[in-house]
Amino acid sequence: MNFDLTTEQLMIRKLVHEFAEEEVAPGVVERDRTKQFPRDIFQKLADIGLMGLPFPEKYGGAGADTISFAIVVEELSRVCGSTGITYSAHISLGGAPLNLFGSEEQKQRYLIPICLGESLGAFGLTEPNAGSDAGGTKTTAQLNNGEFVINGNKCFITNASYAKYIAITAITGEKAGKKEISAIIVPTNAKGFTVRNDYEKMGLHSSNTTELILEDVKVPQDNLLGQQGEGFKQFLITLDGGRIGIGAMAVGIAQGAYEKALAYAKQRQQFGKSLSAFQAIQFKLADMALKIELARNMVYKAAWLKDQGRPFSKEAAMCKLYASEMCMEVTSQAVQIHGGYGYMKDYHVERMMRDAKLLEIGEGTSEIQRMIISRSIGC
Ligand SMILES: Cc1cc2nc3c(=O)[nH]c(=O)nc-3n(C[C@H](O)[C@H](O)[C@H](O)COP(=O)(O)OP(=O)(O)OC[C@H]3O[C@@H](n4cnc5c(N)ncnc54)[C@H](O)[C@@H]3O)c2cc1C
């Protein structure tokens, strides 16, 4: 067993750590306040070749492994959760299904712009009445003279305002009395397609979360992603990979909050001593360091299994569940260590705590992760 990162992984960590400090951290409080999407940051990430990181070089990617992807998400999220989720969704929800299930022609047409950062990647699964129960999809795609005619609504979709194309799931028929769900690639500028960006969120303010309205949207039958009726299976596979991204985000946000809390505890004096001299504070910081380390190892293990081509669904669910709940706890303790200042926006940790909450909800809630783990242990 070897716990060392490779030279390439260490180089990526250093590159992205510096990028995050220099390009992402400045303005993070302001972006949280103004809810402004950081387009310039994603242009710069494209310029340094990170927007297609794990995808094959022939499509403009960098051919890197999943651990490297987790490292990038972690380092971006350490300073800005919104940048972390945008990047994670771009790769694991936007690019990954095209890479896994797309035809050669679809990869040329839709994956290359994602790898080059000309379009952000997005994935439209959730609907107003189909969240955890994603099979409850109501959106329909009726085949008519070689075209799908799509009608329905999607909600809470990350990145769609900046995506040229988006894969969505829809009912394409019925098989043995069961809904047949397929994934279809839809250009966001298609007639009848509206992308609405007006949610008022708790956190992740400078990430893009949208509603999709599809009214008689027509796309060629060739836009079917993979086989007809495989959409449900495809999104389960896609979400397995996405959960590694959410786990990595959680590790990054928690690491950022822990570093702020440690620095503050050393500098803040009460009762004639720095806070870090009190055992109650030392133990909080020790627990934070311990849990972050454990979550990071879980994320890397799930990523490693994926890279080995081995089953990783259980480990992805475990790392997502543990890391997101750990992140909520660590960010809350970071606010606690800052006392009243922690409740103020300038000290960053309250933003991190708000951003952390999404991690227990998106890409399968904590309850759903426990259901996946229960099934995988034979319950
Ligand atoms: C900021 C943000 C970004 C998102 N990005 C995307 C995206 O890019 N693409 C996309 O498709 N979706 C996206 N989502 C949607 C997200 O994946 C869903 O919100 C999530 O899966 C939960 O679905 P729901 O909101 O409908 O909650 P519900 O499914 O209604 O769940 C409500 C509560 O009931 C619990 N619950 C539900 N079923 C069970 C059960 N069987 N047993 C026990 N408890 C249960 C849940 O755990 C939860 O606590 C995003 C959401 C947010 C908030």
The ligand as an SDF file (V2000), in Angstrom:
LIG
                    3D

 53 58  0  0  0  0  0  0  0  0999 V2000
  -27.4390   24.1810   -5.0330 C   0  0  0  0  0  0  0  0  0  0  0  0
  -27.9630   22.9130   -5.6550 C   0  0  0  0  0  0  0  0  0  0  0  0
  -27.3800   22.4090   -6.8230 C   0  0  0  0  0  0  0  0  0  0  0  0
  -27.9000   21.2590   -7.4250 C   0  0  0  0  0  0  0  0  0  0  0  0
  -27.3840   20.8510   -8.6530 N   0  0  0  0  0  0  0  0  0  0  0  0
  -28.0240   19.8710   -9.3410 C   0  0  0  0  0  0  0  0  0  0  0  0
  -27.6320   19.5550  -10.6870 C   0  0  0  0  0  0  0  0  0  0  0  0
  -26.6920   20.1120  -11.2380 O   0  0  0  0  0  0  0  0  0  0  0  0
  -28.3500   18.6100  -11.3620 N   0  0  0  0  0  0  0  0  0  0  0  0
  -29.4020   17.9640  -10.8030 C   0  0  0  0  0  0  0  0  0  0  0  0
  -30.0230   17.1440  -11.4780 O   0  0  0  0  0  0  0  0  0  0  0  0
  -29.7920   18.2340   -9.5170 N   0  0  0  0  0  0  0  0  0  0  0  0
  -29.1310   19.1740   -8.7850 C   0  0  0  0  0  0  0  0  0  0  0  0
  -29.5320   19.4790   -7.4940 N   0  0  0  0  0  0  0  0  0  0  0  0
  -30.6490   18.7610   -6.9210 C   0  0  0  0  0  0  0  0  0  0  0  0
  -30.2790   17.8280   -5.7710 C   0  0  0  0  0  0  0  0  0  0  0  0
  -29.5720   16.7240   -6.2410 O   0  0  0  0  0  0  0  0  0  0  0  0
  -31.5770   17.4780   -5.0390 C   0  0  0  0  0  0  0  0  0  0  0  0
  -32.0130   18.6360   -4.3660 O   0  0  0  0  0  0  0  0  0  0  0  0
  -31.4090   16.3240   -4.0650 C   0  0  0  0  0  0  0  0  0  0  0  0
  -31.1590   15.1220   -4.7500 O   0  0  0  0  0  0  0  0  0  0  0  0
  -32.6310   16.1400   -3.1380 C   0  0  0  0  0  0  0  0  0  0  0  0
  -33.8140   16.1260   -3.8450 O   0  0  0  0  0  0  0  0  0  0  0  0
  -35.0320   17.0720   -3.3480 P   0  0  0  0  0  0  0  0  0  0  0  0
  -34.4680   18.4320   -3.1980 O   0  0  0  0  0  0  0  0  0  0  0  0
  -36.1700   16.9010   -4.2660 O   0  0  0  0  0  0  0  0  0  0  0  0
  -35.4130   16.5350   -1.9200 O   0  0  0  0  0  0  0  0  0  0  0  0
  -36.4410   15.3390   -1.5730 P   0  0  0  0  0  0  0  0  0  0  0  0
  -36.1200   14.1430   -2.3990 O   0  0  0  0  0  0  0  0  0  0  0  0
  -37.8250   15.8440   -1.5980 O   0  0  0  0  0  0  0  0  0  0  0  0
  -36.0370   15.0270   -0.0640 O   0  0  0  0  0  0  0  0  0  0  0  0
  -36.4850   15.8040    1.0360 C   0  0  0  0  0  0  0  0  0  0  0  0
  -36.0120   15.1110    2.3170 C   0  0  0  0  0  0  0  0  0  0  0  0
  -36.6040   13.7960    2.3900 O   0  0  0  0  0  0  0  0  0  0  0  0
  -35.5950   12.8210    2.5160 C   0  0  0  0  0  0  0  0  0  0  0  0
  -35.9910   11.6070    1.8080 N   0  0  0  0  0  0  0  0  0  0  0  0
  -36.4360   11.4810    0.5250 C   0  0  0  0  0  0  0  0  0  0  0  0
  -36.6770   10.1900    0.2460 N   0  0  0  0  0  0  0  0  0  0  0  0
  -36.3770    9.4760    1.3630 C   0  0  0  0  0  0  0  0  0  0  0  0
  -36.4060    8.0920    1.7090 C   0  0  0  0  0  0  0  0  0  0  0  0
  -36.7770    7.1530    0.8180 N   0  0  0  0  0  0  0  0  0  0  0  0
  -36.0240    7.7350    2.9460 N   0  0  0  0  0  0  0  0  0  0  0  0
  -35.6270    8.6510    3.8710 C   0  0  0  0  0  0  0  0  0  0  0  0
  -35.5730    9.9940    3.5870 N   0  0  0  0  0  0  0  0  0  0  0  0
  -35.9390   10.3780    2.3530 C   0  0  0  0  0  0  0  0  0  0  0  0
  -34.3600   13.4510    1.8640 C   0  0  0  0  0  0  0  0  0  0  0  0
  -33.1690   12.8310    2.3140 O   0  0  0  0  0  0  0  0  0  0  0  0
  -34.5050   14.8900    2.3390 C   0  0  0  0  0  0  0  0  0  0  0  0
  -34.0310   15.0080    3.6560 O   0  0  0  0  0  0  0  0  0  0  0  0
  -28.9830   20.5830   -6.8340 C   0  0  0  0  0  0  0  0  0  0  0  0
  -29.5440   21.0610   -5.6440 C   0  0  0  0  0  0  0  0  0  0  0  0
  -29.0690   22.2150   -5.0700 C   0  0  0  0  0  0  0  0  0  0  0  0
  -29.7280   22.7290   -3.8090 C   0  0  0  0  0  0  0  0  0  0  0  0
  1  2  1  0
  2  3  1  0
  2 52  2  0
  3  4  2  0
  4  5  1  0
  4 50  1  0
  5  6  2  0
  6  7  1  0
  6 13  1  0
  7  8  2  0
  7  9  1  0
  9 10  1  0
 10 11  2  0
 10 12  1  0
 12 13  2  0
 13 14  1  0
 14 15  1  0
 14 50  1  0
 15 16  1  0
 16 17  1  0
 16 18  1  0
 18 19  1  0
 18 20  1  0
 20 21  1  0
 20 22  1  0
 22 23  1  0
 23 24  1  0
 24 25  2  0
 24 26  1  0
 24 27  1  0
 27 28  1  0
 28 29  2  0
 28 30  1  0
 28 31  1  0
 31 32  1  0
 32 33  1  0
 33 34  1  0
 33 48  1  0
 34 35  1  0
 35 36  1  0
 35 46  1  0
 36 37  1  0
 36 45  1  0
 37 38  2  0
 38 39  1  0
 39 40  1  0
 39 45  2  0
 40 41  1  0
 40 42  2  0
 42 43  1  0
 43 44  2  0
 44 45  1  0
 46 47  1  0
 46 48  1  0
 48 49  1  0
 50 51  2  0
 51 52  1  0
 52 53  1  0
M  END
$$$$
